[in-house]
């Protein structure tokens, strides 16, 4: 049984040309844009909430 496992068929060597430029895998650009817009929206809303909270704190206590 071990003898048979030792005798494997030789694999054919494929001759692929070397690429001139190696590029990493890129996600779809639409996905990148959607993610970027969502982050920008969240960042903008966060800044607005902080600004509104600061205005509420700075208001005199007698006014609504």
MIVO-808515 format. One line per field, with one value per residue (C-alpha): x, y, z; residue number from 1. Coordinates in steps of 0.2 Angstrom, whole numbers, plus 2048, in hexadecimal, padded with zeros to 3 digits. Example, Ala and Ser with C-alpha at 12.3 -4.5 7.8 and 13.67 -1.06 7.14 Angstrom:
2
x 83E  844 $
y 7EA  7FB $
z 827  824 $
fivo 1  2 $
end
This chain:
64
x 800  80E  817  808  807  819  816  80C  809  815  80B  80D  816  80C  816  80E  816  81B  810  818  80E  807  7F7  7EE  7DC  7D0  7BE  7B1  7B2  7A0  7A2  7B1  7A6  797  7A2  7AB  79A  793  7A3  7A2  78F  793  7A1  797  788  794  79B  789  784  794  790  77E  783  790  783  777  784  788  776  771  767  758  754  74D $
y 800  80C  808  80D  81E  821  81F  82E  833  841  851  85A  86A  879  887  897  8A7  8B2  8C1  8D2  8DA  8D2  8DA  8D6  8D0  8DF  8DF  8E7  8FA  8FC  8F3  8FE  90E  908  905  915  91F  916  91A  92C  92D  925  932  941  93B  938  94A  951  948  94E  960  95F  957  965  972  96B  96B  97D  983  98C  980  98C  98A  97B $
z 800  804  7F4  7EA  7F4  7F0  7DD  7D8  7C6  7C1  7BF  7AE  7B0  7A9  7A1  7A6  7A1  7B0  7B1  7AE  7BC  7CC  7D3  7E3  7E2  7E2  7E8  7DC  7DB  7DE  7EF  7F3  7EF  7F9  808  806  805  814  81F  819  81E  82F  832  82D  838  846  845  844  854  85D  857  85D  86E  870  86C  879  886  883  884  894  89F  8A0  88E  884 $
fivo 1  2  3  4  5  6  7  8  9  10  11  12  13  14  15  16  17  18  19  20  21  22  23  24  25  26  27  28  29  30  31  32  33  34  35  36  37  38  39  40  41  42  43  44  45  46  47  48  49  50  51  52  53  54  55  56  57  58  59  60  61  62  63  64 $
end
